[in-house]
Structures are given as C-alpha cells and as structure tokens.
Amino acid sequence: MIRKTIFLLSIFLISSLSMYSQVNNPWVVPDEYQKMENPFEADKSSLSIGESFYATHCKTCHGETGMGDGLTSKTLDVNPSDLTLDDLDTQKDGEVYYKILIGRDEMHAYERLIDEEDIWHVVNYIRTFYPEE
Ligand code: HEC
C-alpha cells in the first residue's frame, strides 16, 4: 500500500515537473540566430525538399499536419510543439532554424543529421502548416 502510494506520488511529481518546465522555460535563441535571414525563398522546389526531410525526420513526432500528434509523440515526456499555432508564425526564420539545429531535450539537434541548407528548406515547409487567412 505504502509502496503504491509512493509510486503514484512520484509519477504525479514527475509529470507536474515536466509540465512546469514546458510552460515556464522559455526557449532562448541567441541574437546572432535571431538576425539570420532564410537564404531560400519558399518556392516550389524549396517546399518539396523541406517536405521530404520533414517526412523522414519530423513527422513521427510533430505529425502529418504539424499538430504535434505523430505516433512517437505519445511516448515522450514533453509534447512536440504544435507547428500550426501563432506561436510559430510569430517567430523569425532564424529562431525556428536555431531550434531545429540545436534542439532541446526530446527535440533532437539536427545539426549532424540534416545539412544547414536543408534545415532552411524545412523551416519554409513547416510554415505551410499555419492556416491561411
Ligand atoms: C522525438 C520527437 C521529435 C522529433 C523527431 C522532432 N521534434 Fe521538434 N519538438 C519536439 C518536442 C518535444 C518539442 C518541444 C521541446 C521543448 O519545448 O523543450 C519540439 C519543438 C520543436 C520546435 C519549436 C516550436 C516552437 O513553438 O518554438 C520546432 C520548430 C520543431 N520542434 C521542429 C521540428 C522539425 C523541423 C523536426 C524535424 C527536422 C523535428 N522538430 C523533429 C519533438 C520532436
């Protein structure tokens, strides 16, 4: 009985801690990245390169339409960000690029997995998830 209580209590603590860190832990992007411009226009060829990298590397967590509901998302402590929200739309390309390049916790760092150029294409592609006005 006591064991079970301790077990349940620790589950509760761990889950509230991870929720706390997600809400109260702003993701700080260094100035030099904030200022970076995307060298590629979001034209057809850029979007199609971005789409194929997204399908290989990102879809499993962020989901087919970017809502953070991919298959792997259920196994994580932190929910993959919903990429269709204002929150992403209001960030500069350089900020989004930095987050993909360097990662944080369960969001991997893609600097060794995807060429820098292609990360910019992925940035263009995930912008298409934002609903058009
Ligand atoms: C293993 C699951 C996983 C994979 C694979 C993954 N992500 Fe993430 N991603 C996350 C999680 C979890 C977060 C939230 C991290 C945090 O807030 O600490 C996140 C956050 C982000 C953010 C920040 C969103 C914001 O609102 O600031 C972006 C952008 C992003 N991911 C894009 C991508 C892209 C592009 C790929 C593929 C190249 C990718 N992710 C692959 C789990 C994943």
Boltz pocket constraint, residues with backbone or C-beta under 6 A from the ligand:
constraints:
  - pocket:
      binder: B
      contacts: [[A, 22], [A, 27], [A, 53], [A, 54], [A, 57], [A, 58], [A, 59], [A, 60], [A, 61], [A, 62], [A, 72], [A, 76], [A, 78], [A, 79], [A, 80], [A, 81], [A, 82], [A, 87], [A, 88], [A, 96], [A, 99], [A, 100], [A, 104], [A, 105], [A, 106], [A, 107], [A, 108], [A, 110], [A, 122], [A, 126]]
      max_distance: 6.0
